[in-house]
Amino acid sequence: QLVESGGGLAQPGGSLRLSCAASRSIFSSYSINWYRQAPGKQRELVARVLPGGSTYHADSVKGRFTISKANAENTVHLQMNSLKLEDTAVYYCNAHNPAASRDQREYWGRGTQVTVSS
């Protein structure tokens, strides 16, 4: 249901763009979220975009990362600028709709590795 792309290796201060492609029904009705999980740490919410377009960014990435919706592509992008070493993690796309039936309430992508290293 969710297909991530765009991870890879970047230098500190560099940029990467992650993409999460979804089905039309998910894209229009679910909040789309980016989480990340670094080795030995809990998974944390990085950014969120609601069906209506409102966005949220965690304090740790505010001003550096931007989540956006590409409506024509049913895709959510996470533009990551001014990358830091501590941004290294596996990034996961998540779709959530608390109003959906129990077995359709949440979906996860497989994850994409982002490594920031000099």
C-alpha positions as CSV (number, residue, x, y, z in Angstrom):
1,Q,0.0,0.0,0.0
2,L,2.9,2.3,0.7
3,V,6.1,2.4,-1.4
4,E,9.1,4.5,-0.1
5,S,12.0,5.7,-2.2
6,G,14.8,8.2,-2.0
7,G,17.0,7.1,0.8
8,G,20.8,6.9,0.6
9,L,24.0,8.5,1.7
10,A,24.5,12.2,2.2
11,Q,27.2,14.3,3.8
12,P,26.5,16.6,6.8
13,G,24.8,19.7,5.5
14,G,23.5,17.9,2.4
15,S,20.0,17.1,1.2
16,L,17.9,14.1,0.4
17,R,14.3,13.7,-0.6
18,L,12.2,10.8,0.5
19,S,9.0,9.8,-1.3
20,C,6.0,7.7,-0.2
21,A,3.7,6.6,-3.0
22,A,0.2,5.5,-1.8
23,S,-3.0,4.4,-3.4
24,R,-5.5,7.1,-4.2
25,S,-7.9,6.1,-1.3
26,I,-5.1,6.2,1.3
27,F,-3.6,9.4,0.0
28,S,-6.9,11.2,0.2
29,S,-8.3,9.9,3.5
30,Y,-5.3,9.1,5.7
31,S,-2.8,11.1,7.5
32,I,0.6,10.3,6.0
33,N,3.5,10.2,8.5
34,W,7.2,9.8,8.4
35,Y,8.8,8.0,11.3
36,R,12.5,7.1,11.8
37,Q,14.3,4.7,13.9
38,A,18.0,4.9,14.6
39,P,20.0,1.9,16.0
40,G,19.3,1.4,19.6
41,K,16.5,4.0,19.7
42,Q,12.8,4.0,19.6
43,R,10.9,4.9,16.5
44,E,10.0,8.5,16.5
45,L,7.6,10.7,14.5
46,V,9.4,13.1,12.2
47,A,6.6,14.7,10.2
48,R,2.9,14.4,9.4
49,V,0.6,15.7,6.8
50,L,-3.2,15.5,7.3
51,P,-5.7,14.8,4.5
52,G,-6.5,18.4,4.3
53,G,-2.9,19.4,4.0
54,S,-2.0,20.6,7.5
55,T,1.5,19.6,8.5
56,Y,3.5,18.9,11.6
57,H,7.3,18.7,12.0
58,A,9.1,17.4,15.1
59,D,11.2,20.0,16.8
60,S,14.4,18.1,15.9
61,V,13.8,18.7,12.2
62,K,11.8,21.9,12.1
63,G,13.3,24.3,9.7
64,R,15.3,21.6,8.0
65,F,12.8,19.0,6.8
66,T,9.5,19.7,4.9
67,I,6.7,17.3,4.3
68,S,4.4,17.9,1.3
69,K,1.8,16.3,-0.8
70,A,2.0,15.8,-4.6
71,N,-1.7,15.3,-5.3
72,A,-1.3,14.4,-9.0
73,E,1.1,11.6,-8.0
74,N,-0.6,10.4,-4.8
75,T,2.8,10.8,-3.2
76,V,4.1,12.4,-0.1
77,H,7.6,13.9,-0.1
78,L,9.9,14.6,2.8
79,Q,12.5,17.1,1.7
80,M,15.5,16.9,4.1
81,N,18.0,19.7,4.0
82,S,20.9,20.6,6.3
83,L,21.3,17.0,7.2
84,K,23.0,16.1,10.5
85,L,24.8,12.9,11.6
86,E,22.0,12.3,14.0
87,D,19.5,12.1,11.2
88,T,20.9,8.7,10.3
89,A,18.1,6.2,10.6
90,V,15.7,4.0,8.8
91,Y,12.8,6.1,7.7
92,Y,9.3,4.6,7.5
93,C,6.2,5.9,5.8
94,N,3.0,5.4,7.7
95,A,-0.6,6.0,6.9
96,H,-3.2,6.2,9.6
97,N,-7.0,6.7,9.7
98,P,-8.6,6.2,13.1
99,A,-12.1,6.1,11.4
100,A,-11.2,3.2,9.2
101,S,-12.1,-0.4,10.0
102,R,-9.7,-2.1,12.4
103,D,-7.8,-4.0,9.7
104,Q,-7.5,-0.9,7.5
105,R,-6.6,1.6,10.1
106,E,-2.8,1.7,9.6
107,Y,-0.3,0.8,7.0
108,W,3.5,0.9,7.1
109,G,6.1,1.0,4.4
110,R,9.2,-1.2,4.4
111,G,11.5,1.6,5.3
112,T,14.4,3.3,3.6
113,Q,17.9,3.8,5.0
114,V,19.2,7.3,5.4
115,T,22.9,7.6,6.3
116,V,24.6,10.9,7.0
117,S,28.3,10.6,7.1
118,S,31.4,12.5,6.2
